[in-house]
Amino acid sequence: FEDALLYTASLLDSASATALDCGELLPSPERAKILAVWHLLEMAKTTVDRSIACLKPSPTTA
């Protein structure tokens, strides 16, 4: 399960970078749409990253 989340995080990272690169090259109306998609991808990546963090046991202090 963790492997699937790690793979998903990697895919979202690549998609986010691609959307950001595309957004920088487009004129204003289209740029706003692409940057909105970028924002949604970043939100999804944050959710996946938090899920991965929850799978890892927290360090215990002795």
C-alpha positions as a LaTeX table, in Angstrom:
\begin{tabular}{lrrr}
\hline
Residue & $x$ (\AA) & $y$ (\AA) & $z$ (\AA) \\
\hline
Phe1 & 0.00 & 0.00 & 0.00 \\
Glu2 & 2.82 & 2.38 & 0.88 \\
Asp3 & 4.50 & 1.63 & $-2.47$ \\
Ala4 & 1.31 & 2.65 & $-4.28$ \\
Leu5 & 1.16 & 5.91 & $-2.33$ \\
Leu6 & 4.83 & 6.64 & $-3.04$ \\
Tyr7 & 4.25 & 6.00 & $-6.74$ \\
Thr8 & 1.16 & 8.23 & $-6.70$ \\
Ala9 & 3.13 & 10.99 & $-4.97$ \\
Ser10 & 5.78 & 10.74 & $-7.68$ \\
Leu11 & 3.16 & 10.93 & $-10.45$ \\
Leu12 & 1.50 & 13.94 & $-8.82$ \\
Asp13 & 4.89 & 15.64 & $-8.45$ \\
Ser14 & 5.61 & 15.17 & $-12.16$ \\
Ala15 & 2.14 & 16.34 & $-13.17$ \\
Ser16 & 2.45 & 19.37 & $-10.92$ \\
Ala17 & 5.82 & 20.35 & $-12.39$ \\
Thr18 & 4.47 & 19.91 & $-15.92$ \\
Ala19 & 1.40 & 22.04 & $-15.20$ \\
Leu20 & 3.53 & 24.78 & $-13.66$ \\
Asp21 & 5.91 & 24.79 & $-16.65$ \\
Cys22 & 2.97 & 24.98 & $-19.08$ \\
Gly23 & 1.31 & 27.73 & $-17.09$ \\
Glu24 & 4.37 & 29.94 & $-17.34$ \\
Leu25 & 4.23 & 29.79 & $-21.16$ \\
Leu26 & 0.55 & 30.58 & $-21.69$ \\
Pro27 & $-1.31$ & 33.89 & $-21.92$ \\
Ser28 & $-3.39$ & 35.05 & $-18.98$ \\
Pro29 & $-6.79$ & 33.29 & $-19.33$ \\
Glu30 & $-5.24$ & 29.92 & $-20.12$ \\
Arg31 & $-2.52$ & 30.42 & $-17.51$ \\
Ala32 & $-5.14$ & 30.89 & $-14.80$ \\
Lys33 & $-6.77$ & 27.57 & $-15.72$ \\
Ile34 & $-3.47$ & 25.68 & $-15.74$ \\
Leu35 & $-2.42$ & 27.22 & $-12.43$ \\
Ala36 & $-5.77$ & 26.15 & $-10.96$ \\
Val37 & $-5.00$ & 22.60 & $-12.08$ \\
Trp38 & $-1.51$ & 22.94 & $-10.57$ \\
His39 & $-3.07$ & 23.99 & $-7.26$ \\
Leu40 & $-5.40$ & 20.97 & $-7.26$ \\
Leu41 & $-2.45$ & 18.66 & $-7.98$ \\
Glu42 & $-0.52$ & 20.19 & $-5.08$ \\
Met43 & $-3.49$ & 19.65 & $-2.76$ \\
Ala44 & $-3.74$ & 16.01 & $-3.86$ \\
Lys45 & 0.00 & 15.53 & $-3.35$ \\
Thr46 & $-0.23$ & 16.97 & 0.16 \\
Thr47 & $-3.00$ & 14.50 & 0.97 \\
Val48 & $-0.93$ & 11.59 & $-0.33$ \\
Asp49 & 2.18 & 12.81 & 1.52 \\
Arg50 & 0.20 & 13.00 & 4.77 \\
Ser51 & $-1.14$ & 9.49 & 4.19 \\
Ile52 & 2.42 & 8.21 & 3.73 \\
Ala53 & 3.49 & 9.95 & 6.93 \\
Cys54 & 0.62 & 8.32 & 8.84 \\
Leu55 & 1.79 & 4.86 & 7.72 \\
Lys56 & 5.20 & 5.33 & 9.29 \\
Pro57 & 5.42 & 4.61 & 13.02 \\
Ser58 & 6.27 & 7.64 & 15.08 \\
Pro59 & 9.58 & 7.44 & 16.92 \\
Thr60 & 9.19 & 6.59 & 20.59 \\
Thr61 & 11.24 & 8.24 & 23.24 \\
Ala62 & 12.65 & 5.94 & 25.87 \\
\hline
\end{tabular}
